[in-house]
Amino acid sequence: MRRSVHEVLGGGLVADVVLWRRRDVAIGILLGALAVWVVFELLKYTLVSLVSRVLLLLVSILFVWARAAGILNRPPPSIPEIHITEEATKGVADFLRTHVNTVLSVSRDIALGRDPKLFYQVAASLWLISFISSWTDFVTLVCTSKLPSHFS
């Protein structure tokens, strides 16, 4: 039974984009990837510096808008009040506490020599991460290590 390339690629939106049947979406993806490449590689931004500059721009615009609205007798920008509930905070704290305690317990067992097999696995993993990360930067390492996890 012969199947078309479109069917092999799943037959949906992804297949349409890969085969350039949806040119607008394909061009948008390529331009977005180009913009990301220019920002991070040519302009040498990091994710933290980019986010901080975007937030600085947003805060500055809102500040100027609010000050100008007062001077021009216009309504200020409508910004909703956001509150984090105590229940949500306690839930996150309990989740973090449980996982941190588990990691600390396992770390203590490894340090005291109670689980030699796990110690050798952790040591080998940390050495491998150190060895591989010496070849590349952090972002590339994260991206390339994330890729195989999508296929397993």
Buried (B, 14 or more C-beta within 10 A) or exposed (E): EEEEEBEEBEEEEEBBBBEEEBEEBBEEEEEEEEEEEEBBEEEEBEEEEBEEEEEEEEEEEEEEEBEEEEEEEEEEEEEEEEEEEEEEEEEEEEEEEEEEEEEEEBEEEBEEEEEEEEBEEBEEEEEEEEEEBEEEEEEEBEEEEEEEEEEE
